[in-house]
Amino acid sequence: MNKEVKERYGRIEELDRSFDIEFWQAQSSSARFDAAWELAIHYAKVKGMDERQLRVDRSVEAFGKQQRQTESSD
């Protein structure tokens, strides 16, 4: 696998985030997701969590039309 390496040098107090923004915007959405997932796994390991506990939290809703109740004029 051929990886491109980019570097930026300077004093921390003089650097802005433009390099980081440019780098991550140049990556595919898949590469950004993989990097974020790698960080999540690293965080779980540092906190002593079982990485198998990491999962997407899902909730399910049911949507439908409400039946209108009409007043009967008996």
C-alpha positions in Angstrom: 0.0 0.0 0.0 1.4 3.4 -1.0 0.7 6.1 1.5 1.4 9.7 0.9 3.1 11.5 3.9 2.5 15.2 4.5 4.4 17.2 7.1 4.3 20.7 8.4 6.8 22.4 10.6 6.6 25.4 12.8 6.0 26.7 16.3 2.8 25.5 17.8 1.6 28.9 18.8 2.1 30.1 15.2 0.3 27.2 13.4 -3.4 27.3 12.6 -5.7 24.4 11.7 -5.5 25.0 7.9 -3.1 22.1 7.3 -5.3 19.6 9.2 -8.5 20.8 7.5 -6.8 20.5 4.1 -5.5 17.0 4.9 -8.8 15.6 6.1 -10.9 17.2 3.3 -8.6 15.5 0.8 -9.3 12.1 2.3 -12.3 9.9 1.3 -15.2 9.5 3.6 -14.2 5.9 4.1 -10.7 7.0 5.2 -12.1 9.5 7.6 -14.5 6.9 9.1 -11.6 4.4 9.5 -9.5 7.0 11.3 -12.4 7.9 13.6 -13.1 4.2 14.3 -9.4 3.6 15.1 -9.6 6.5 17.6 -12.7 5.0 19.2 -11.0 1.6 19.6 -7.9 3.3 21.1 -10.0 5.3 23.5 -11.9 2.1 24.6 -8.6 0.3 25.3 -7.1 3.2 27.2 -10.3 3.3 29.4 -10.1 -0.4 30.0 -13.3 -1.1 28.0 -13.8 -4.2 25.9 -13.7 -2.9 22.4 -16.4 -5.4 21.4 -18.8 -3.2 23.4 -18.4 -0.5 20.8 -21.4 -0.5 18.6 -23.9 1.9 17.0 -26.8 2.8 19.3 -30.0 2.5 17.3 -33.6 3.3 18.1 -36.6 2.5 16.1 -39.7 4.6 15.7 -42.9 3.9 13.9 -44.5 6.8 12.0 -48.0 6.8 10.5 -51.0 9.0 9.9 -53.1 9.7 12.9 -56.8 8.9 12.5 -58.9 12.0 12.9 -61.7 11.6 15.2 -64.8 13.4 14.2 -67.4 14.5 16.7 -70.6 12.7 16.3 -73.8 14.8 16.3 -76.1 12.2 17.8 
